[in-house]
Amino acid sequence: MKKTWIYLLLTCFLLVSVCPGQALAAANFSDIKNSWAKDSILRLAALGHVSGYPDGKFRPDNSMTRAEFTSALMACVGVTTGDATTKYFTDVNQHWAKARINEAVKRGILVPSEYPNGLKPDQSIKRSEAAAMLVRALGEKADNGTLPPFEDRAEVEKSSYKGFIKKAFDLGLMSGYPGGKFEPFGNMTRAQVCTVLSSFLDKKGTLSPNPGLNPIVSGSIGTIAIGDELFKLGTSPLIIRSGMTDIAVLNLSVSSGYLVVNGQYAFKLDVSTNNPDIVVNNVRYKVNKLTIAGDKLVVYPSSQTIYTVSTATHKYNAEFVKIYINSANSSYYLADMQIIDKQTVKIDGRTYDLLRDRITLELGSSFFDIKGISYSTGDTQLLLYITDPVIKKGLSLSDVSAIFAGTYTLNLNNIHSIDFIIDGKRYRQSEVTIDANGNFSYDQKTYSASQVTMIVDGTAYKINNIAINNHKFIFYCSESTFSNWVVINDVYRDADEVKILKDNVIYDLDQIMVVSTNVIRIGGKQYKLDASFKCRYDNKVYAIDRIEYDSRLQTNVLKTSESNDAYLSNQPIKYIFYNNNRKYMEGIDDTVLIKVGGNWISFSKILIPDPAHFTYGNKTYDLIGAQVRIDKTDFIVTDTSWHGRTQLLDIHIY
């Protein structure tokens, strides 16, 4: 019985510790007097978003669970109730925080696919997870640009939330520790949570009273002026949107320089930042400034977008409706499309005429072209016309009508698999996205058909063009010039551009045989992989960490790393030949030869350890005075000049 009472007491505490309106008095927190987060703790406690323990302590250094963080964040968002019936996670069905967890999922703050094994709500929340949830709660997106200069930047790079970490840092929601680290996989403490939620409230624009603050209302608002239009509150439904929170406006008033909504939310007036959006008649206005003129709320909008779009059976939030421009894949959503007039819109700074340009949106499994904007009393809607799909996510053989390879046609019935090599990476047909213009998309990047190689049952084809006929793709190809591939660090490369070095002798890949893992045969001799082996590609020399032959891919697979051999690391990346002080040729190709020991060999076969010498066959020769042949014309090397910063070698010939 005693154990049961202890368990019940603990459960009750967990419920009390995050439920608004049930906080213990902040003055009773006996352990935060010297806490660095004291002000934030008091602020969140005064709002009822966090509370202390039954013994009167707050325990700021204790970690916070995912459920507790989600509940506190949703309270800051303004959600006091939630959906307790939908099942998004299998391990929260009986959990005390289920309603707010579900609400976080519905608002896109929590993403179930990121927790394939369950949310594990009572485990500590990681700093990286918190960053993602905070950013999403503000309606912002991840920023995959250059990370801030954290001391543990390599660790941050490993996090799937790194783009959210950067965005949270840029927004001022989260920062690193005093030592410069971010510690993405570290647990969030209760003190840290109060601090970031306080920053979140500042960014969100919510008035957060201190204990004892009772603002005096100085006036009520009955009319909203936007541009030259007036809307009567009570006649025109009004929504104020802050972050991911929609507030249906019942009443507006003014208090101490703040616009107070429904007596609960407050937004500072006459400021140019952190203003909420205003939604009226299905138009969402981005706001530069809110001010008061008599009994009117005057809105200075910077842009306007459609708020929702409806079909006969569903209504969709514009923030989650993908749009496509002129049949091409894009990363834009309907909320990114600014309305200029009935026929003109702007997306990412570029203007489009809906009569001339094709803007297509995707609703469920259907696609619609936008032909105009319809303004009517009480509502604004898009003029939509159903159209053919403009994008295919995940290709199957049934989506292919024909594959032409030069003058012949591949028999589709005999094809077992199709892969694509995009930017050096190999993808299965089900992993790629193709738009109606024949462009491929992967990982938020777009590639033209000519940049993609198709692998049909192991044979490579260069894609020249893609057409669509009756909703199916036709591929026009030619056989790839890449007769052989090699995979280096998971990137596919043309084997002809990769060289193997053994004791500074250069070999083409077809001159070596990989007998087994890390066992190589050259010229009838068998060697175990050691430091004498190097690999050259992209005009740089790398150490070989592992080499093997993959029978499934039918190619050699290498793992390489930066070489510590300074002798080899300073190889020229670029060559320019000068004759009579004029540029004669830039770069080297098969027409450039050098004479070594009475024999002409390809210039690409030599190593140049310094500007005056080259090596071949483990012997060193003078580069100055050497004979070179360029496109059947012979020259003598008279001088060289090395540009270390750009690794450019100028070679003067006569």
N, C-alpha and C positions, 0 to 999 in steps of 0.2 A: 504493500500500500504506500509506503514511504516513497519508493521509486516512482510510482505512478504520479503522486503529487508533485514530485520534483519535475517530472516530464511535463505535466500540465502547466506548472509555473513557468517553465522555460518557453513553452509554446505561447502562452499568454504574453510573455515579454516580447517575443518576436513580433507578435501582432501589434502591440502597443508601440514598439520602437520605431515604426515607420508610418503609422496611420495618422493623418492630419487631425488636429483638434483634440488629440489625446496626449500631447506631450507633457512631460513633467516640467514644472516651472524651471526656466533657464537659470534662475538664481540658485537653484538647488544643485547645479552641477558642481560638485566639489573638486573635480579634478581637471578643470580647464583654465584655471586662473592664469597659469603660465604657458598655456598652449599657444603656439604660433597661429592656430586657426580659430582662436576664441571668438573674434567678431563674426566670422562666417557661421560658426556653430550657433551662436546666439540668434543670428538672423534667421537661419533655417528653423531653429526651434520655435522662434516667435511666430513663424508662419504655420507651424504645426506639421512641417514636412519631415522632421526627424525628432527624436526624443531620447531620453536617457534610460538608465537602468533603474530597477526598483530601489536600489540602494542609494540613489541620488547621484550616481556617477554617470558620466558620458562615455568614458573609455575611448578617447579619441584615437588611440593607436591600434585598437582592434580592427580587424579587416571587416569589410561589408560584403554580404552575399549578393548574388545576382538578383534574387528576388527583392531584397531590401533596396538595392540601388534602383531597380526598375520602378518599384513603388514610389520611392522618393522623387525620382525624375518625373514620373507621370503626375505626381502632385504638383511639381513645379510647372509642368506643362498646363495644368489646370484641370486635370481629370480627377474627379472625386469618386466616380463609380466606373464600372466597366462591364465587359461581356464575360460572364462566368460560365457560359455554356459551350462555346466553340472549343474544339480540341486542336490546338496547334502543336503542343508538345505532349508526349505520352507520360512524362514524369511530373506534370503539374496538375493533373486532374483533381486531386484532393488538396492542392496547396492553398494556403491562406491568401497568397498573392495572385491567384489565377486570373482574377478579373482584370487587374492592372497589367499583368503580363500579356493577356490577350489584347488589351487595348493598345499596348506598345507594338504588338505585331500588326494590328489593323492599321496603325499609323505609319508603318514602315520603319519604326525605331528598332525593333527586334526582328531579325530575319531567321526563320526556322531552319532554312537550308544551311546556315552557318553552324548549326548544332545537330548534326545527323544522328548523334547518339543520345539526344535529349538535352534539355537546357541545363539540367543539374542545378536547380534554382538555389539550393542551399550551399553551393560551393562559392568561394570568394570570387568576386569579379576582378578581372585583369584590367590593368590600366589601358591596354589597347582596345578592349571591348568597350570600356567606358567612353573612350574617345569617339568611337564609331556611333554609339547611342546618342551622345551629346550633339554631335554634328547633325545626325539625322533628325533629331528633335527640333533643330532650328531650321529644318528644311534645306540644309546645305548638302553638297555632294563631296565625295572624296577628291582630293587633289593629288594626283600622282606625279607631280613635279619634283624638283630637287628637295630633298629632306633638309630640315634645319640641321645645324652643325652639332648634333648630339655626340657626346663622347662614345656612346654605344650605338652609333649609327648602323653598324653591321647587324646588330640585333634587331633594330627597328626595321631594317630591310627584310628580315625574315618574317615579319608579321604580315598576315594577310590584310591587316587594317592599317598598313603604313600610310596610305593616302588619307585616311581619316585622322591619323595622328598628326600629319602635316597640317591638315585643315584646322584641327582643334588648336594647334599651336598658333597658326596664323590668326585665328579668331580670338585668341587670348583666353580660351577656355582651359587649356592645360599647358604646362611647361615642364621642363626637366627638373631634376633634383639640383641642389646647390653645386654638386660636383660636375654637372654637365650631362649626366646620363638621364635617359627617359625611362628605362626599364619597362618595356612594353609588356613583359610577361609577369611583372610584379603585381601583387595584390593591392587593391585600393583600401586605404584605411578610412575610418569614419571621419577623421579630420580632413583628409584629402577630398573625400566626397562632398563634405560641406563647402569646402573652398571652391571646387569646380562647379557645384550647383549654384553657389552665390554668383560666380562669373556668368553662368548660364542665365540666371535671372536678369542680370544686367544687360546681357546681349539680347535677351528675349524682349526686354522692355516692360517687365512686370513691376509694378510698384510693390516694394517689399517693406512693410512697416516694421519699425523697431518696436520693442515692447512698450506699450503705453501710448502709441501714436494714434490719435483719433482725428483724422483730417476733417476739416469743415467744408461742406459742399457749398459752393458759392453761386451755382446756377445750373439750370437744366437746358439740354439741347434738344430742339425739336426738328431742325432742318439740317441737311447735309448739302453743301455746295461743292460740286466737282466741275471745274471748268465753268461753262455757262449753263449747266444744268442744276436744278434744285430737286432734292428728293426729301419727301416728308417721312420722318421716322414714324413707323406704324402703318404707313401706306406702302412704302417700298421696302421689302425685306432687305435688311442690312447685315452683313457679316464682316467681322474684323478678324483677319488672319494674322497670327503671330507665330512664326516658326511653323510647326506642324499642327497648331491648334486653331480650330475654327470656333469663333465665338458668335453665336446668334444674338444680335443686339436687341435687348428689350428696352433699355433706357441708357441715356448718356447724361453725364454731368461733368462739372469742372470742379477740381479740388486742388488748391495750392499749386497751380501750374501744370496739373495733370488732367488728361481726359480719363474719366472713370467710366468703365463699361459695366453695366449690370451691378454696380456697387461692389464689384469683386476685382476687376482687372484695371490697371492704370497705365497710361502711356504719357510720357512727357510731351508737352506741347512746345511748339516753336523751336524744334531742333531739326537738324538736317540728316541725322543718322539714327539707325535702329527704330525707324517708324514701322508700324504694322501696315499690312496691305488692307485695302478697303474693297469689299465685294458688294456690288449692287447690280440688279438686273442681269446677273450671270457674267458681268464684266469685273475682272480683278484689276484694281489700280495699284501700281507701285507708287509709293508716296514719298515725295521729297520733303514735305512739311505739313504738319497739322496746326491750325491756328483757330482762334475763336473770334467771331464778329457778331456781337449781340447774342442772339439765341441760335446762331448758325455755327456748325462745324465746317470750316473751309478747308478743303483738301486740295493740295497742289500735287497733281500726279506727274510722274515722270514717264509712265508708259501704261498701256492697258492690254490685257490678254483675256482670252476666254477662260472661264472658271471651270465649267463642266461641259461635257458633250453627251447627248442622249440619243439612244436608239429607241425602238418601240418597246424594248423590254428592259434595257439597262441604262443607268447613268454612270458616267466615268469621270473621275477627277482628271483634269487636264495635265496634272503633274506626272501622271502615270500612263499617258497615251503617247505612244511613239509616232513621230512624223517622219516622212521621207520626202526629200527634195528632188524633183525631176527624176524619179524612179531609182535614186541612189540611196544606199544605206546611210544612216547618220546616227549621231548620238543625241539628237534633239528630241524634245518632247513638246506636246502642244502648248504647255505653259511657257515655252521659250519663244513662241510666235507672238510678236507684238502686233496689235491691230492699228493700222494707220487710217484706213477708211474701209468702205464696203468691199473694195476690190484689191486693196493693197495691204500687205503685211511685211514685217521685217523680222528676220531671223539672224541672230549673231551679227548684227550691223549691216546686213545686206537686204535690200528691198526686193520684193517679189510681187508681180502682177498676177492675180489669181486667174485672169483670163488667158494669160500667156504661159505662165509657169505652172508646173504641176506640183502641188503640195498634197501628199497622200497621208492619211492617218490610218492606224491599225486599231480596230476595236474588236477584241476577242480574236476570232479567226477570220474576220472580214476586213476588207480594205475599202476606203472611201476617198475620193478626190474632193478637195475643198474648192468650191466654185464661187464662194462669196460669203459675206457676213450679212445676216438678216437682223436689222434692228426693229424691235416692236415694243409696244408699251408693256413694261413689266418683264421683258425677257429679251435676250440677245442670243442668237443661235447661228451655227455654221450651216451653210447650204452644202449638203453632202450628196454625192452620187456614188453608188457602189461601183467598184472597179476590180480588175484582176489583181491578184497579189503582186506586189513589187519586190518581195524579198522571200527567200527560201532559207529557213533555218534548219540545217541538217539535211544533207543531200542523200537520197537513196537511189538505187538503180532504176526504180520505177519513175523517178523524176527526169530521167535522161531519155531523150528521143533518138539521138544519134551521136556518134563520135567519129569524125572524119580525121584520118591521119594521112596527110598528103593526098595521094590519089586513090586511096582505098578507104573502106569503111570497116570499123571494128564490129564484130558480131556480138551484140549485147548479150545474147543468150549464153555465150561462152565466158563472160567476164565474171570473175569471182570477187574481186575487190578493186576499189579505186581509192588511192591516197593522193594527197596534194602536198607539195613542198612549197611553203610560203615563208619567205624571209629566213630560209635555212632550216625551218622546222617542218617535220612531217606530221600531217594530220589525217585522220580517217575521214571518209566522206561524210560521216554523220556529225563531224565536229565543225564543219565549215558553214559559213553563211554566204549566199550569193544573191546579189540584187538584180533587178531587171536590166541594168546596164552591163551586166557581166562582171561586176567587181566583186572581189572576195573580201570578207571582213573577218577579223579575228583579233581578240584582245584589244578592241576599240581602235584598231587600225584598219585602213582600207588599202587594198592592192588591186591594181588592174589585172586583167586576165593574162596579159603578156608577162607579168611578174611572177606568175605561178607555173609550176611544173606539175603535170598530172602523171601519176604512176598507176598504170593499168596492169595488174597481175605481174608486177615487177619491171615492166618496160616503161621508160620515161618518155613523155611527150611534152613538147612546148606548146602551150595554149596560145593561139593567135587571136581567136575571137570566140565569143559566146553569143548565141542568139536564143530567143524563146519562141516556141511555136506551140499553141494549144496548151499553155501552162507547163511545157516541158523544155528542158535545156538541150541545145545542140552545140557540141564542142567542135571547133575547127582547129586542128592541131597539126604539128609536124614533129618528126622524131627529134628528140632533144639532142643538142650537141654534146651534152654530158653523157658520155658512154659509160662512165664509171663514177660512183659516189664514194665518199668516205665520210663517216660521221665523227666529228671532233667536238667533244663537250656538248653532245646532243644537237649539234648543228650540222646539217648536210652541206657538204662542199664538193666542188668539182675536183676529182682526184688528180687531174692534170695540173692543178695549181698548188698541190701539196707535195712537199719533198721530205724525204727521210734522210737524216745525216747520221753517219756512223764514222767516228774518228775524223770528223770534218770532211768526209767524202759524201757527196750528194747523190741520192738515188731517187728515181721516180718510183711511185707506189707500185707500178707493175713490174719493177725489178726486185721486189721483195715478196716473201711469202710468210704469212702469219701461220705458223704450224699449230700453235695452241696459245692459250693466254700467256702473254709476255715471252713467247718464244718465236724468234724471227729467223728465217733462212735467207741468206744473201749469197749469190754466186756459188751455191752448193755447200756453203758453210752455215752451221746453225749456231745461233747466239741466244743467250738469255738477256732480256731487257736490263740494261744498266745505264749508268750516267753517261756512257759514251754515245748513246742514241739521243738524237734531237729531232725535232720536227719543224719545218719551215712553211708558213703560210701567211698571207697578208703581209709579206715582206718582213716578217719577224720570226725569230727562232725561239722555240719553246721546248721545255723538258717534257719527255713522254713519261707519264706516270703509270699508264696501263695501255695495252694494245691487245686486241682480240679480233677474231673473225666471227661475225654474227651470221649464222646460216639462215636465219629467218629473213633478215634484211639483205642477205647476200652481199655484204660489204664489210670492210674493216671498220672497227670502232675504236677510237682513241680517247683517252683522257689526258689532257696536257695542262701545264701550268707555266707561269713565267720562269724563264731560265735565269739562273744565278750566274751564268757564265758571261762575264763582261766582254770576253773576247768575241762572243757571238752576238751578244745583245745589241751591239752598236752597228749592226748591218744597215746599209742604206735602204731606205724605204722607196726612194725615188732617184732616178738617174736623168741627167741632162748632158747630152754630148754637144760640144761647141767646136766648130771648125772656122778658123780665121775670125775668132771672137764673135761669131754669129751662131745662134742656136741651130744645130743641124738635126737633132732628133731628141725627143723627150720620151723617156721610158725605154724598156727593152722588150723585144719580142723574139720570135724564132729567127729573124733575119740578122740578129746581132750575135756575132761569134767572137771568140778570143783564141789566139794561138798558144797552145801549151805543149811544150816538148815536141814540137814539129807537127802537132795535130790541131785541127780547128774543132773547138767544142762550143756548145751554147754558153753564152755569157751568164745565163741563169744557173749554170752548174758550179760557178766559183763562189767562194766566200771572200769578203773583203774585210779583214780585221782592222785595217787602218788605211788612210788615203793613198799610201805609197805601195801597198802590197796586196796580193791576193793569194788564196790557197786553193789547191786542187789535189786530190789524191794524197792528202796528208803531207803535202810539200808546199813550201812558200815560194812565191815568185814576185819579181818586181812588176808593179803595175805601170810605173813610169817607164816608157820604152817598149811596152808590150804592143804586139800587133793586134788590131781589132778589125773586124770586117762587118760593115753595115750594108745590107742589101747588095752584096757582091762587090762592094767597093772597099779596098783595103786602106787602113790608116795606121799611124803610130801615135800612141798616147804620149803627149808632151808634158802634161801637167794635170793635177787634180785639185779640187777645192771642196772641203767638207763643211757642211752647214749642220752643226750638231743639234740645234734646237728643232729643226725640221727633218733631220736625218736625210738630207739631200746631198748627193755627191755629184759635183760638176766634173766632167771629164773632157779635157781639151785634147783634140786630135788634129793631126796634120797628114 
